[in-house]
């Protein structure tokens, strides 16, 4: 088994040897405490992460401009947890005054986010709401006084999370600043990507608690607490998960899925032999179960896929052939984690992973993605389900330290007890890289089936 990220960092090591789902699910702190933590993370990111990225990408000034309900994807990662939307029009300006003076953070419209931004108002508009002309005048004055060598704006044809400047706002921005300053616009696409992608060490304990909640809920969902073989449907399990998420005061960023593979069921076009992805299916004894499930809390997201098995009469565990199939899935996880190295692009890592998969005689697909502020997060894609040759653009981004990934993949194995029928183990588990690039699981991975008795 690959090392956990916490064992790399020396945190909570004793918890990592407990069986999957055995630990009681923790509760997250009250909302007020969550907000306090998020505000601390925001301050740390603005003070430490952002300045280094501005200099790395040679950006003198970064301008983000947006309107209420059409916020830039980076918006929520730049504001306090009590700020839910832009105020009419909100403009954030980050100006690098150098290592000694630091990065100036200005807000034109909206609030100061707990004192983390300096509010800018046109002198003629003191005490009044900033309307378009006054706001644009104030922005132009800010730019002229600072005379930045470059102005980064969020425009990208490759990265959605770096493409937050809408067409209307771009027109207003260019009209307000004029040709002199527009000529200094630059598309520093990886600035937004790496700001969103970089994880703080302080986030890890909270994220581990979130993962414990996820593992606990899946263990309950794939048990007799929820499933009565011959009666319970895949949709029943999906909605049980959704209801528990709601009851716990958590959010989610996608609707869960539950499907089954069944002995004697001909494989569908994808080779998974899955039932229940689109249709409600009654769960029967002998079925292999699969779920895809994630939660959202404190501005963080999870994404997990586990496997279960419904015991037949007289069975106390899954058949050996299915357990071997799960081990093949674990081996693919090992390979992905081994090649998840800073400096490699997503496509380079994918090629190395698949080369080793083929050399070991395994059959499977790798479609791993970053995770954090967004579920399908900023950073390099390492394959897509239908793009095993690599992903142009998003796969060409380098892996960086201090990042988290959902190690998502599947392994296909003929199972002797199922007359050599191919069975797919679709697994997904969070892993991370620390400052030195060491890799490990955020919590733990699945190595045994969840059993329905």
BELDAZI-V267048 format. One record per helix or strand of 2 or more residues. SS is the DSSP state (H for helix, E for strand). FROM is the first residue (numbers start at 1). TO is the last residue. If there is no record, write none. Layout:
SS FROM TO
SS FROM TO
This chain:
H 5 9
H 13 17
H 31 56
E 61 67
H 75 77
E 89 96
E 103 108
E 118 119
H 123 125
H 132 146
E 151 152
H 160 162
H 167 182
E 185 186
H 189 197
H 201 221
H 234 247
E 257 261
E 274 275
E 288 293
E 296 297
E 300 301
E 304 310
H 320 339
H 346 359
E 364 366
E 368 370
H 394 396
E 403 415
H 416 418
E 421 433
E 439 441
E 450 452
